[in-house]
Amino acid sequence: MMLGGIEAGGTKFVLAVGTSPDSVLARHVIPTHDPATTLAEAAAWFAGRGIGALGIGCFGPVELDPRSERWGFITTTPKPGWADCDVAGYMAAALGVPVGFDTDVNAAALAEHRAAGGGAGSLAYLTIGTGIGGGLVLEGRPVHGIAHPEVGHIYPRRHPQDVDFAGVCPHHGDCLEGLAAGPAILARWGASLSDLPEDHPGHAIIADYVAQACHLLFATTAVGEVVIGGGVAQTPGLARRVAARARELDAGYLPGGARHAVIRPRLGGDSGIVGALLLAQGTAGA
Amino acid sequence: MMLGGIEAGGTKFVLAVGTSPDSVLARHVIPTHDPATTLAEAAAWFAGRGIGALGIGCFGPVELDPRSERWGFITTTPKPGWADCDVAGYMAAALGVPVGFDTDVNAAALAEHRAAGGGAGSLAYLTIGTGIGGGLVLEGRPVHGIAHPEVGHIYPRRHPQDVDFAGVCPHHGDCLEGLAAGPAILARWGASLSDLPEDHPGHAIIADYVAQACHLLFATTAVGEVVIGGGVAQTPGLARRVAARARELDAGYLPGGARHAVIRPRLGGDSGIVGALLLAQGTAGA
């Protein structure tokens, strides 16, 4: 069966069709405008390609409770026009196919879990870019809980060389996203992390915050690895610094800790769209 | 079938038999001595009671990987004599019945999940006593990951009125357990939390640390509730203070947050032993 996938992000939608998550036959990227324009453009690209199921890994917050009338909606996003948007319902109606739907980061986590060998493995996928979000696959299953994880909004300890910056999260000020996402880096140092000189303290500061998130994911969920993706995570050396700092925070204590890893995505930039195709496959098989 | 359960703690073992997790017919408590004495005493109590399966909720760290030769062992505990102790294997050999085995806090989380209605619900059980530990049931399943959660060893932000205390965790100093478990409270203020006057700043300080743990459990795992048990959690007013502080930390942001709850155990002090009987039931049915 031909599968369709959408990696629905706040700045762009990545569309793909393939006969399996590994076999992408065509791919297309459109900018994220208002919902009516963007969703219509996406539906038009899929029309006539004969897909039998569609998977959507979506920016959020989203509604994932299958018992809810708002399943498949983006709910309370500050992004203009997108709050209360029925993304899954629109695409299902436009294309007449079953739709699988999850967060963008859960889709990426599913794809990375499969790339790591699948089975009962446990990992987290953390994206560090314009915002910070996390997806979880525990013992082979994506985690939703009563909604979905929002790992970007935990409160790391302030780094001793970063005590004056108030943080840029409109909700929490100096939560992880408010301290370590791209806009927070730009606000403090006027450049992206990869553009800062190698000896700039920003590298250790951001690595410390991300490492605290990795440590608490290891401690609270016992994942074996945290995969860090997104634009900021592409900074050379960051994953290595984060891994070293997370080991310091653990101090050899956590059970299974010797196997803890902080790594870059096995699928490079494709985790999200491969995850969307996996969601399509899961829906088609359901 | 008659079920046996052991809530294996560092200071006492609670033993029980019952025809179901709700129907305890007999119960017995023994102090935790060295493993040989304690396990023999436990086995002797069960002998002749006709149990068909045994469940053990055990202090840890423990090995939970069913593929490991050390499944059912306590692994690296500092408690004298108990490191590398084959708890499940001893009891299986002594009683000749199948043994279900998990952490004490996962057992308690399972029991509280069932008491809350069961099904696909998600909750965390946090015990705050001599140490701090957490169990997780997500969408109806206990979480093991590659080992098991150790929520006590995350690093909360220091409270502004508690900046000088170094913390008492031998591994991490001022991690959650090093700041908010019973020994840390005693070290700072010379009394248990429930013995401090109502206007003592310790109440707000400990509530803040526990609330940070609740917030990060809500944020990372999207549980609907955190059940707080253990001796410190019996302090009048603590659960209410923690719930209020966790709401402040969320600031109305997290998806599903309106349904977040911090509560005392529905089963009172019985969560652990009921959970052990549930583990027995699960093994008997497997």
Boltz contact constraints between the chains, C-beta under 6 A:
constraints:
  - contact:
      token1: [A, 61]
      token2: [B, 255]
      max_distance: 6.0
  - contact:
      token1: [A, 122]
      token2: [B, 145]
      max_distance: 6.0
  - contact:
      token1: [A, 122]
      token2: [B, 146]
      max_distance: 6.0
  - contact:
      token1: [A, 138]
      token2: [B, 143]
      max_distance: 6.0
  - contact:
      token1: [A, 138]
      token2: [B, 145]
      max_distance: 6.0
  - contact:
      token1: [A, 143]
      token2: [B, 138]
      max_distance: 6.0
  - contact:
      token1: [A, 145]
      token2: [B, 122]
      max_distance: 6.0
  - contact:
      token1: [A, 145]
      token2: [B, 138]
      max_distance: 6.0
  - contact:
      token1: [A, 145]
      token2: [B, 221]
      max_distance: 6.0
  - contact:
      token1: [A, 145]
      token2: [B, 222]
      max_distance: 6.0
  - contact:
      token1: [A, 145]
      token2: [B, 223]
      max_distance: 6.0
  - contact:
      token1: [A, 146]
      token2: [B, 122]
      max_distance: 6.0
  - contact:
      token1: [A, 146]
      token2: [B, 222]
      max_distance: 6.0
  - contact:
      token1: [A, 146]
      token2: [B, 224]
      max_distance: 6.0
  - contact:
      token1: [A, 146]
      token2: [B, 256]
      max_distance: 6.0
  - contact:
      token1: [A, 147]
      token2: [B, 222]
      max_distance: 6.0
  - contact:
      token1: [A, 147]
      token2: [B, 255]
      max_distance: 6.0
  - contact:
      token1: [A, 147]
      token2: [B, 256]
      max_distance: 6.0
  - contact:
      token1: [A, 148]
      token2: [B, 222]
      max_distance: 6.0
  - contact:
      token1: [A, 149]
      token2: [B, 220]
      max_distance: 6.0
  - contact:
      token1: [A, 149]
      token2: [B, 222]
      max_distance: 6.0
  - contact:
      token1: [A, 150]
      token2: [B, 219]
      max_distance: 6.0
  - contact:
      token1: [A, 150]
      token2: [B, 254]
      max_distance: 6.0
  - contact:
      token1: [A, 151]
      token2: [B, 220]
      max_distance: 6.0
  - contact:
      token1: [A, 153]
      token2: [B, 219]
      max_distance: 6.0
  - contact:
      token1: [A, 153]
      token2: [B, 253]
      max_distance: 6.0
  - contact:
      token1: [A, 154]
      token2: [B, 216]
      max_distance: 6.0
  - contact:
      token1: [A, 154]
      token2: [B, 219]
      max_distance: 6.0
  - contact:
      token1: [A, 155]
      token2: [B, 157]
      max_distance: 6.0
  - contact:
      token1: [A, 157]
      token2: [B, 155]
      max_distance: 6.0
  - contact:
      token1: [A, 157]
      token2: [B, 157]
      max_distance: 6.0
  - contact:
      token1: [A, 171]
      token2: [B, 251]
      max_distance: 6.0
  - contact:
      token1: [A, 171]
      token2: [B, 253]
      max_distance: 6.0
  - contact:
      token1: [A, 172]
      token2: [B, 251]
      max_distance: 6.0
  - contact:
      token1: [A, 216]
      token2: [B, 154]
      max_distance: 6.0
  - contact:
      token1: [A, 216]
      token2: [B, 216]
      max_distance: 6.0
  - contact:
      token1: [A, 219]
      token2: [B, 150]
      max_distance: 6.0
  - contact:
      token1: [A, 219]
      token2: [B, 153]
      max_distance: 6.0
  - contact:
      token1: [A, 219]
      token2: [B, 154]
      max_distance: 6.0
  - contact:
      token1: [A, 220]
      token2: [B, 149]
      max_distance: 6.0
  - contact:
      token1: [A, 220]
      token2: [B, 151]
      max_distance: 6.0
  - contact:
      token1: [A, 220]
      token2: [B, 220]
      max_distance: 6.0
  - contact:
      token1: [A, 221]
      token2: [B, 145]
      max_distance: 6.0
  - contact:
      token1: [A, 222]
      token2: [B, 145]
      max_distance: 6.0
  - contact:
      token1: [A, 222]
      token2: [B, 146]
      max_distance: 6.0
  - contact:
      token1: [A, 222]
      token2: [B, 147]
      max_distance: 6.0
  - contact:
      token1: [A, 222]
      token2: [B, 148]
      max_distance: 6.0
  - contact:
      token1: [A, 222]
      token2: [B, 149]
      max_distance: 6.0
  - contact:
      token1: [A, 223]
      token2: [B, 145]
      max_distance: 6.0
  - contact:
      token1: [A, 224]
      token2: [B, 146]
      max_distance: 6.0
  - contact:
      token1: [A, 251]
      token2: [B, 171]
      max_distance: 6.0
  - contact:
      token1: [A, 251]
      token2: [B, 172]
      max_distance: 6.0
  - contact:
      token1: [A, 253]
      token2: [B, 153]
      max_distance: 6.0
  - contact:
      token1: [A, 253]
      token2: [B, 171]
      max_distance: 6.0
  - contact:
      token1: [A, 254]
      token2: [B, 150]
      max_distance: 6.0
  - contact:
      token1: [A, 255]
      token2: [B, 61]
      max_distance: 6.0
  - contact:
      token1: [A, 255]
      token2: [B, 147]
      max_distance: 6.0
  - contact:
      token1: [A, 256]
      token2: [B, 146]
      max_distance: 6.0
  - contact:
      token1: [A, 256]
      token2: [B, 147]
      max_distance: 6.0
